[in-house]
Amino acid sequence: DDLDSEVLRYDAGRVGSRRLTRYTNDGEGNDAWFQVYNSTAWLVNVGITGWGKRSEIRGFEVHDFQRRGIFVLFTVWLDAVTLNCRTSNAPHVEDPGDGYNENVFNKGTHWSGFFTYDHLMQHILTDWRISNCGGVARGLSPWVPDGPADTGNNALFTVPVNGFAPEIQLISSGFQYDWDTVGGEGFLRDSIFFAASGNQEIYSMLYMSNWEDADGSMTGSQGRTVIGPERAGKWWHLDYRPGKCEVRSKWKFPQRLCRKDDRRLASMFTVVMPQKNTQGSAVFQMIYTDGENERKTRQGSMTHFGLTGDGSVSACTPPDPCDETTSRSWDPDLTGPFNHARYGGWYLWFDLGTPAELTIQRVQMEDGAVLLQAMTLPPGTVVEDVRVWAESKKREYVFTLASSLEEVRAAEKGDLYWFDAQTKTLYWRVVSGFVESDSTFDWIDRKRWGREAFTRANLSVQDIMSKNEFQLHIDIDCVRDENAANAFCLDKPVFAVPPMGCPEGEVMLSIDECGLPCELENNCQVCKKDKHLFDFAIEADDNGNENKMTVSKCNKKGKKCKKEVLKKNGFPSNEVTSITKCLSKKKCYKFTVSDSGQDGICCDGEGGYSMKWNDELMKRSNIKNGKKESIMFGKCKK
């Protein structure tokens, strides 16, 4: 009770069947944090562990543990932790005892420094000091000549892959390693740095586990980094440009590390109705009646917009790696990266067809963020068959049909949806919303409802909304499939991932950005300080030879434009051509595009062009047949 006391008071944490540390209070019935400050553990089986709902462990040291340095669950701040796996890198203790557990201490394949749980965690790790945790400390080959081979599934950081699906739950900063005692900076890429524990035939953790290295110190990366399973394929491949991502292939559980930039992470349940009283869909047991495991049974897949994807049930099955499409099981969690304010989205696919009733619930995301999802509806669907609505505490709010996808992205409250009647694709936003008692709808008041993010040391993990606080319902009026528990539409949709929607001349650079093709090759032209980049991209149709582009230098008033500094007659047909050139930012220029025939750019095809000056879009057009278009740019007097 006395924070200034130097006496550590020990509480076993359990009396009879009651866990005293599960729901800690201050003695008067008020919620209180379970706190461990400035403590040290030596020669222990596990340095510290617990199932407390809320804990703060600060200034904690663990030396020479047997199985786990730290293994805690639920909401925990682990600050100023010293993890010293084997003092002086001594892997063995003489005569530890006769029992199995005692002798495990001497087995370098059996221990992990930090062991995480599968779900329901909110862990913030700050200012860790790690020493004597490398291959020499384990006494294993190849780090120790003639040592035993590493046949275990443990590493410094070990995550279970045989449990429930993960949410967004791990963030860290301020990690420091004693390079002399862990084997140098190469330790960050050794197999014993990161591992997976448990049955690897379960989809969820194998494909959706995640960790945010907020300053890059935990993995030795440059800046804020998202860590996700490499086996998930493109799901955690945030950015395709050089230098943005890397794969740590030597780790026992290989991970893809990508710069986070301005992207977000989110998690939610997608539940095919009806649902069980606790969580998940009741439909699984209606269809699978031979004792199948829902976490080992594929339900469908997820794919980022802009990728081709694969709708087959054999796209990937654990432990096999995925490619552009990542398989999902009947475990309802869906977790991944996003920022869909301009481009991108998540395409959801269900192997048994379009769910007649789908709900999005237990949402974990930052307020105001744009998270777009889509799924394909049966071929005969019309917009009148679709109903999208929110529910909070049995109160309903009906979302509004938008006239375009852009409107859905820009909706302040995220309460719009759009149905593309041509492709039969339904688009909607996932939000952490709330239906008020007066039937209005907005982002939830987190302080009022006790849903504020868990925040320590300028790092945060968002809280998870309950299904009673928010559910997004998507109802499709269709003839139902009796062979699929009447939970799916009888007419089956076509697998078709929505395109990225990049402007002419641009390509998909990341899960949420478009840009010039040269950015993927890292060979875009860089201009000197006294110049700006002129950037022209054109997509001609069948007769690209009919198109012409010129840039002429003019006087300040733009009246005399005689000297052509850039000229191109004719372009390849039916493909994108880019032209860039550094031009003086102090001069005035005239840009002209012309079509001399009837099918050069438009309108019998899908071509067009764009022009940027100093990365600012100056002109985008589908020029009419036989016409000419011009625009002045640079330092011209108006």
C-alpha positions in Angstrom: 0.0 0.0 0.0 2.9 2.3 0.7 4.6 3.1 -2.7 7.7 4.5 -0.8 8.2 1.3 1.1 11.2 -0.9 0.4 9.4 -4.0 1.6 7.9 -6.4 -1.1 4.6 -7.8 0.1 3.9 -11.2 -1.4 0.3 -12.4 -2.2 0.0 -15.9 -3.5 -2.9 -14.7 -5.7 -5.3 -17.5 -5.0 -7.4 -18.5 -2.1 -9.5 -21.6 -2.8 -10.9 -21.2 -6.2 -10.7 -17.4 -6.3 -7.9 -15.6 -8.2 -7.2 -12.5 -6.2 -5.1 -10.9 -9.0 -7.7 -11.5 -11.7 -9.9 -8.5 -10.7 -7.7 -6.4 -8.4 -9.3 -3.7 -6.3 -8.2 -1.2 -3.7 -9.9 -2.9 -0.8 -13.0 -0.7 -1.1 -14.4 -2.4 -4.2 -12.9 0.0 -6.7 -10.8 -1.3 -9.7 -7.1 -1.0 -9.1 -4.0 -2.1 -10.9 -2.0 -5.1 -9.8 1.5 -3.5 -9.5 5.0 -5.0 -9.2 7.8 -2.4 -8.9 11.6 -2.7 -8.6 11.7 -6.5 -8.1 14.1 -9.2 -9.0 13.7 -13.0 -9.6 16.6 -15.4 -9.8 16.7 -19.2 -10.7 13.0 -19.5 -11.2 10.8 -21.6 -13.5 9.0 -18.4 -14.8 10.2 -15.0 -13.9 6.7 -13.5 -13.7 3.3 -14.7 -14.9 -0.3 -13.9 -14.2 -3.9 -13.7 -15.4 -4.6 -10.4 -13.9 -7.0 -8.2 -15.8 -4.8 -5.1 -15.4 -1.1 -5.1 -14.3 1.8 -2.8 -14.2 5.3 -4.4 -14.0 8.0 -1.9 -13.8 11.7 -2.1 -12.9 11.5 -5.9 -13.0 14.6 -8.1 -13.4 14.7 -11.8 -14.1 17.9 -13.8 -14.2 18.5 -17.4 -15.1 14.9 -18.6 -15.5 14.0 -22.2 -16.4 11.2 -22.0 -19.0 9.9 -18.5 -19.4 11.4 -15.1 -18.5 8.0 -13.4 -18.7 4.5 -14.9 -19.5 1.6 -12.6 -18.7 -1.9 -12.2 -20.0 -4.5 -9.5 -20.6 -3.7 -5.7 -20.1 -0.1 -5.3 -19.0 2.5 -2.6 -19.0 6.0 -4.1 -18.9 8.4 -1.3 -18.3 12.1 -1.1 -17.5 12.5 -4.9 -17.7 15.9 -6.5 -17.5 16.0 -10.0 -19.1 19.2 -11.9 -18.4 18.7 -15.4 -19.7 21.9 -17.1 -18.5 24.3 -15.2 -16.4 27.8 -15.1 -18.0 26.3 -17.1 -20.9 26.6 -20.3 -18.8 24.2 -22.7 -20.3 24.5 -25.4 -17.7 24.2 -25.7 -13.9 26.1 -28.6 -12.3 23.8 -31.1 -10.7 20.5 -29.2 -10.9 18.6 -32.2 -9.4 17.1 -35.5 -10.4 13.6 -34.3 -11.5 12.6 -33.7 -15.1 11.7 -30.0 -14.5 15.0 -29.4 -12.7 17.0 -30.8 -15.6 15.1 -28.7 -18.1 17.2 -25.8 -17.0 20.1 -27.3 -18.8 18.3 -27.8 -22.1 18.9 -24.8 -24.4 16.0 -25.8 -26.6 13.3 -25.4 -23.9 13.2 -21.8 -22.9 11.8 -18.5 -24.1 12.6 -15.0 -22.8 9.1 -13.6 -23.6 6.1 -15.9 -24.3 2.9 -14.3 -25.5 -0.6 -15.5 -25.4 -3.0 -16.0 -28.3 -5.7 -13.3 -27.8 -7.3 -10.9 -25.4 -4.0 -9.2 -24.7 -3.1 -5.6 -24.6 0.6 -5.5 -23.9 2.9 -2.4 -23.9 6.6 -3.2 -23.6 9.0 -0.3 -23.0 12.7 0.1 -22.1 13.8 -3.5 -22.0 17.5 -4.5 -21.5 18.4 -8.0 -22.9 21.6 -9.8 -22.2 23.0 -13.4 -22.3 20.2 -14.7 -24.4 21.9 -15.8 -27.6 23.0 -19.2 -29.0 26.0 -19.4 -26.6 23.7 -19.0 -23.6 21.7 -22.0 -25.0 24.8 -24.1 -25.5 23.6 -25.1 -29.0 25.2 -25.6 -32.4 26.3 -23.7 -34.4 26.9 -21.1 -31.8 28.8 -23.6 -29.6 31.1 -26.0 -31.4 30.0 -29.6 -31.0 26.8 -28.5 -29.1 23.5 -30.2 -29.7 21.3 -29.1 -32.6 18.5 -26.8 -31.9 15.4 -29.0 -32.4 13.1 -26.9 -30.2 10.3 -24.5 -31.0 11.5 -21.8 -28.6 13.2 -18.4 -29.2 13.8 -15.2 -27.3 10.3 -14.2 -28.4 7.8 -17.0 -28.8 4.1 -16.7 -29.9 1.6 -19.5 -29.8 -0.1 -20.4 -33.0 -2.5 -23.1 -31.7 -5.0 -20.8 -30.0 -7.7 -18.3 -30.9 -7.2 -15.6 -33.5 -5.3 -12.5 -32.3 -6.4 -8.9 -32.0 -4.1 -5.9 -32.1 -2.3 -6.5 -28.9 1.5 -6.0 -28.8 3.4 -2.8 -29.1 7.0 -2.1 -27.9 9.7 0.6 -27.9 13.1 1.3 -26.2 14.7 -2.1 -26.5 18.4 -2.4 -25.9 20.6 -5.5 -26.4 24.0 -6.3 -24.9 25.5 -7.2 -28.3 28.7 -8.7 -26.7 26.6 -11.3 -24.8 23.9 -12.1 -27.4 26.3 -12.7 -30.3 26.3 -9.3 -32.0 23.7 -7.5 -34.1 23.2 -10.6 -36.2 21.3 -12.1 -33.3 18.3 -10.1 -34.5 18.2 -12.3 -37.6 19.1 -15.7 -35.9 16.6 -18.5 -35.8 16.4 -18.3 -32.0 15.1 -14.7 -32.1 11.4 -15.4 -33.0 9.5 -18.6 -32.9 6.0 -20.2 -32.9 4.7 -22.7 -30.4 1.9 -25.2 -30.9 0.0 -27.0 -33.6 0.6 -25.2 -36.9 -2.6 -26.5 -38.6 -4.7 -23.6 -37.1 -5.3 -20.7 -39.4 -5.7 -17.7 -37.1 -2.4 -17.1 -35.3 -0.4 -18.6 -38.1 -1.7 -15.9 -40.5 -2.8 -13.0 -38.4 -0.5 -12.7 -35.3 1.1 -9.3 -35.2 3.4 -7.0 -33.3 4.1 -3.3 -33.7 7.8 -2.3 -33.1 7.0 1.4 -32.5 10.6 2.7 -32.9 12.3 -0.2 -34.6 14.4 -1.0 -31.6 13.1 -4.5 -30.9 14.0 -5.7 -34.4 16.7 -3.3 -35.4 14.5 -1.7 -38.0 14.3 1.9 -39.3 11.4 3.5 -37.5 7.8 2.3 -36.8 7.5 -1.2 -38.0 4.7 -3.7 -38.3 5.6 -7.4 -37.8 3.3 -10.0 -39.4 3.7 -13.7 -40.5 5.4 -14.2 -43.8 3.2 -17.2 -44.4 0.2 -14.9 -44.7 1.6 -13.9 -48.1 0.5 -10.4 -49.2 -1.7 -9.7 -46.2 1.1 -8.2 -44.1 3.1 -7.0 -47.2 2.2 -3.4 -46.6 4.4 -1.7 -49.2 5.9 -3.0 -52.5 8.5 -0.3 -52.9 12.2 -1.2 -52.3 13.4 -0.7 -48.7 9.9 -0.6 -47.3 9.7 -4.3 -46.2 11.9 -7.2 -45.4 11.5 -10.9 -44.5 13.4 -12.4 -41.6 13.5 -15.8 -43.2 15.9 -17.4 -40.7 13.5 -17.0 -37.8 11.8 -20.2 -36.7 8.5 -18.4 -37.4 9.5 -16.1 -40.3 8.0 -12.7 -40.2 7.6 -9.8 -42.7 8.7 -6.5 -41.3 7.2 -3.4 -43.0 7.4 0.3 -42.3 4.1 1.3 -40.9 4.1 4.9 -42.1 0.5 6.4 -41.8 -1.3 3.0 -41.8 -3.4 1.6 -39.0 -4.1 -1.8 -37.6 -7.6 -3.1 -36.7 -9.3 -6.3 -35.6 -13.0 -7.4 -35.5 -15.3 -10.4 -35.6 -17.1 -11.2 -38.8 -19.9 -13.5 -37.8 -22.2 -15.4 -40.2 -25.5 -15.4 -38.4 -27.0 -16.8 -36.3 -24.3 -16.6 -33.7 -23.5 -18.5 -30.5 -24.3 -16.9 -27.1 -20.6 -16.3 -26.4 -18.9 -15.6 -29.6 -18.6 -16.7 -33.2 -21.1 -18.3 -35.6 -23.5 -21.1 -34.6 -23.6 -22.1 -38.3 -20.4 -24.1 -38.1 -21.8 -26.8 -36.0 -25.0 -26.9 -38.2 -22.8 -27.7 -41.2 -19.9 -29.7 -39.8 -21.4 -32.5 -37.6 -18.4 -34.9 -37.2 -16.5 -33.0 -34.5 -14.5 -30.8 -36.8 -12.4 -28.0 -35.3 -13.6 -24.6 -36.4 -10.0 -23.2 -36.1 -8.8 -25.9 -38.5 -11.6 -25.6 -41.0 -11.5 -23.0 -43.8 -14.4 -20.6 -44.0 -13.0 -18.3 -46.8 -10.3 -15.8 -47.4 -9.3 -12.1 -47.3 -7.4 -10.1 -50.0 -6.3 -6.5 -50.4 -7.9 -4.5 -53.2 -5.8 -4.3 -56.3 -4.5 -7.9 -56.1 -5.8 -10.7 -58.4 -6.3 -13.1 -55.5 -7.4 -16.8 -55.5 -11.0 -17.9 -54.7 -10.3 -21.6 -54.6 -10.5 -23.5 -51.3 -7.0 -24.7 -51.8 -5.4 -21.2 -52.0 -3.4 -22.0 -48.9 -3.9 -24.4 -46.0 -1.8 -24.2 -42.8 1.1 -24.6 -42.4 1.6 -23.8 -46.1 2.3 -20.2 -47.1 -0.3 -18.0 -48.8 0.2 -15.7 -51.8 -2.1 -12.9 -52.7 -5.1 -14.4 -50.9 -5.0 -15.4 -47.2 -7.2 -18.2 -46.0 -9.4 -17.8 -42.9 -11.0 -20.4 -40.6 -14.4 -20.2 -38.9 -12.7 -18.4 -36.0 -14.5 -15.1 -36.4 -11.5 -12.8 -35.8 -10.2 -10.7 -38.7 -7.0 -8.7 -38.1 -4.9 -6.7 -40.4 -3.4 -3.4 -41.7 -5.2 -0.6 -43.5 -5.6 3.1 -44.4 -8.3 3.3 -47.0 -8.9 7.1 -47.1 -7.9 7.2 -50.8 -7.3 3.7 -52.1 -7.5 0.1 -51.1 -9.8 -2.1 -49.0 -10.3 -5.6 -47.7 -12.1 -8.1 -49.9 -13.9 -10.8 -48.0 -14.8 -14.2 -49.5 -16.9 -17.0 -48.1 -16.5 -20.5 -49.7 -20.2 -21.4 -49.2 -21.3 -18.2 -50.9 -22.6 -14.8 -49.8 -23.8 -14.8 -46.1 -27.5 -13.9 -46.0 -26.9 -12.2 -42.6 -23.4 -11.1 -41.6 -22.4 -9.0 -38.6 -19.2 -7.1 -37.9 -18.7 -6.8 -34.1 -16.0 -6.6 -31.4 -14.4 -3.8 -33.3 -10.9 -2.7 -32.3 -9.7 0.3 -34.2 -8.9 4.0 -33.9 -11.8 6.4 -34.2 -12.0 8.4 -37.4 -9.9 5.9 -39.4 -11.1 4.7 -42.8 -11.4 0.9 -43.0 -13.2 -0.3 -46.2 -14.5 -3.8 -46.8 -16.3 -5.4 -49.7 -17.8 -8.7 -50.8 -19.5 -10.0 -53.9 -23.2 -10.7 -53.9 -25.2 -13.2 -55.9 -25.6 -12.5 -59.7 -29.2 -11.5 -59.5 -28.9 -9.1 -56.6 -30.4 -5.6 -56.9 -29.8 -2.8 -54.5 -33.2 -3.2 -52.9 -32.1 -6.6 -51.7 -29.4 -5.0 -49.5 -29.8 -3.6 -46.0 -26.9 -2.3 -43.9 -27.6 -1.2 -40.4 -25.9 -0.6 -37.0 -27.1 -1.9 -33.6 -26.2 -0.7 -30.1 -28.0 -2.0 -27.0 -30.8 -3.2 -29.3 -31.2 0.2 -30.9 -31.0 0.4 -34.7 -29.6 2.9 -37.2 -29.9 2.3 -41.0 -26.9 3.2 -43.1 -27.5 5.3 -46.2 -26.8 4.2 -49.8 -24.1 6.3 -51.4 -23.8 7.2 -55.1 -20.1 6.3 -55.3 -17.3 4.5 -53.5 -15.6 7.9 -53.0 -18.6 9.0 -50.9 -18.2 5.9 -48.7 -14.5 6.6 -48.1 -15.2 10.3 -47.2 -18.2 9.8 -44.9 -17.4 11.5 -41.6 -19.3 8.9 -39.5 -18.7 6.0 -41.8 -22.4 5.4 -42.1 -22.6 5.0 -45.9 -22.5 2.0 -48.2 -22.3 1.5 -52.0 -23.5 -1.3 -54.2 -21.8 -1.6 -57.6 -24.7 -3.1 -59.7 -22.4 -4.0 -62.6 -19.9 -6.1 -60.6 -22.4 -7.0 -57.8 -19.9 -5.8 -55.2 -21.1 -4.3 -51.9 -18.8 -1.8 -50.1 -19.1 -0.7 -46.5 -17.0 0.9 -43.8 -16.1 -0.7 -40.5 -16.3 1.9 -37.6 -16.2 1.9 -33.9 -19.7 3.4 -33.9 -22.6 3.8 -31.5 -26.3 4.2 -31.8 -27.5 6.7 -29.2 -30.8 6.6 -27.4 -32.1 9.3 -29.7 -31.4 7.1 -32.7 -28.5 9.2 -33.9 -25.2 7.6 -34.9 -21.5 8.6 -34.5 -18.2 7.3 -33.3 -18.5 6.0 -29.7 -17.8 8.3 -26.8 -15.0 6.2 -25.4 -14.7 8.0 -22.1 -18.4 7.8 -21.4 -18.5 4.1 -22.0 -15.2 3.1 -20.6 -13.6 2.2 -23.9 -10.5 4.4 -23.8 -7.3 3.1 -25.3 -4.8 1.5 -22.9 -1.9 4.0 -23.0 1.5 4.1 -21.4 4.7 5.8 -22.3 3.1 7.4 -25.4 2.1 4.0 -26.8 -1.5 2.8 -27.1 -3.5 -0.3 -27.7 -7.1 0.3 -28.6 -9.9 -1.2 -26.5 -12.3 -3.7 -28.0 -16.0 -2.8 -28.2 -18.5 -5.4 -27.1 -21.1 -6.8 -29.4 -23.8 -5.1 -27.3 -22.1 -1.7 -27.9 -21.8 -2.1 -31.6 -22.7 -4.5 -34.4 -22.8 -3.7 -38.1 -25.4 -5.9 -39.8 -25.4 -6.7 -43.5 -28.6 -8.4 -44.6 -29.1 -9.8 -48.1 -32.6 -10.7 -49.3 -32.0 -13.9 -51.2 -33.1 -17.5 -51.6 -31.2 -19.4 -49.1 -29.1 -22.6 -49.5 -30.7 -25.4 -47.5 -27.4 -27.4 -47.8 -25.6 -24.6 -46.0 -27.8 -24.3 -43.0 -29.9 -21.6 -44.7 -27.1 -19.2 -43.7 -25.9 -18.5 -47.2 -27.5 -17.4 -50.5 -28.3 -20.2 -52.9 -27.0 -18.4 -56.0 -23.2 -18.2 -55.6 -21.2 -15.1 -56.3 -18.1 -14.7 -58.5 -14.7 -14.2 -56.9 -13.6 -10.8 -58.1 -11.3 -8.6 -56.0 -12.0 -4.9 -56.5 -9.3 -3.0 -58.4 -7.1 -0.4 -56.8 -8.6 2.4 -58.9 -5.3 4.0 -59.6 -5.3 7.1 -62.0 -4.0 6.7 -65.5 -0.3 6.1 -65.6 -0.1 5.0 -62.0 0.1 1.6 -60.4 -0.4 0.0 -57.0 2.6 0.8 -54.8 1.3 -0.5 -51.5 -2.0 -1.7 -49.9 -3.2 1.9 -49.9 -1.2 4.0 -52.4 -0.9 4.5 -56.1 2.1 6.1 -57.9 4.5 5.9 -60.7 5.8 2.5 -61.9 9.4 3.8 -61.4 8.8 3.9 -57.7 8.6 0.1 -57.6 12.1 -0.1 -59.2 13.4 2.8 -57.2 14.6 4.5 -60.4 12.5 7.6 -60.4 14.3 10.7 -61.5 15.4 13.1 -58.7 15.9 16.7 -59.6 18.5 19.2 -58.3 17.4 22.1 -56.0 16.9 24.6 -58.9 14.6 22.2 -60.8 11.3 20.5 -60.5 10.1 17.2 -61.9 7.8 17.2 -65.0 5.9 13.9 -64.9 3.8 12.7 -67.8 2.0 9.4 -68.2 -0.2 8.3 -71.1 -2.2 5.2 -71.8 -2.9 5.0 -75.6 -5.4 2.7 -77.2 -5.2 0.9 -80.5 -3.4 3.7 -82.4 -0.9 5.2 -80.1 1.0 6.5 -83.1 -1.7 9.2 -83.5 -0.7 10.9 -80.2 1.8 13.7 -79.7 3.1 15.4 -76.6 5.3 18.5 -76.4 6.7 20.8 -73.7 7.8 24.2 -74.9 9.7 27.0 -73.0 7.9 30.3 -73.0 8.5 33.9 -72.0 7.1 35.0 -68.6 3.8 35.9 -70.0 3.4 32.6 -71.8 2.9 34.4 -75.1 6.0 33.2 -77.0 6.5 29.4 -76.7 9.0 28.4 -79.4 11.7 26.2 -78.0 10.6 22.6 -77.4 12.4 21.1 -74.4 10.5 17.8 -74.7 8.8 16.2 -77.6 7.3 12.7 -78.3 5.5 11.6 -81.4 3.6 8.4 -81.1 3.3 6.0 -78.1 3.0 2.2 -77.7 -0.6 1.1 -78.1 -2.6 -0.4 -75.2 0.0 0.2 -72.5 1.1 2.9 -70.1 4.1 5.1 -71.0 5.8 7.4 -68.5 8.1 10.4 -69.4 9.9 12.4 -66.7 12.3 15.3 -67.0 13.8 17.8 -64.6 13.0 21.4 -65.7 14.0 24.7 -64.3 11.5 25.9 -61.7 12.2 29.5 -62.7 10.9 29.2 -66.2 7.5 29.2 -67.8 6.3 26.2 -69.9 3.5 25.2 -72.1 2.4 21.5 -72.1 0.4 20.2 -75.1 -1.2 16.8 -76.0 -2.9 16.1 -79.2 -4.6 13.2 -81.0 -4.5 13.4 -84.8 -6.9 10.5 -85.5 -10.0 8.8 -84.1 -8.7 6.2 -81.7 -5.5 7.5 -80.1 -6.6 8.0 -76.5 -10.3 8.4 -76.3 -13.2 7.7 -76.6 -13.4 4.3 -78.2 -11.2 2.8 -75.4 -10.1 3.3 -71.8 -7.0 5.4 -72.3 -6.1 8.8 -70.9 -3.2 10.9 -69.7 -2.0 12.8 -66.6 0.6 15.5 -66.0 2.3 16.4 -62.7 4.6 19.3 -61.9 6.6 19.0 -58.7 4.3 16.1 -57.7 1.2 18.3 -58.1 -1.4 17.1 -60.5 -1.8 19.7 -63.2 -4.0 17.9 -65.7 -5.8 14.6 -66.1 -7.9 13.9 -69.2 -9.4 11.5 -71.7 -8.8 13.7 -74.7 -11.4 13.6 -77.3 -10.7 12.2 -80.8 -8.8 14.5 -83.0 -8.4 17.2 -80.4 -5.6 19.1 -78.7 -5.2 20.2 -75.1 -2.7 22.6 -73.5 -1.9 24.0 -70.1 0.7 26.5 -68.8 2.9 25.5 -65.8 6.1 26.7 -64.1 6.8 30.3 -63.2 4.4 32.1 -65.5 2.9 35.5 -64.9 -0.9 35.4 -64.8 
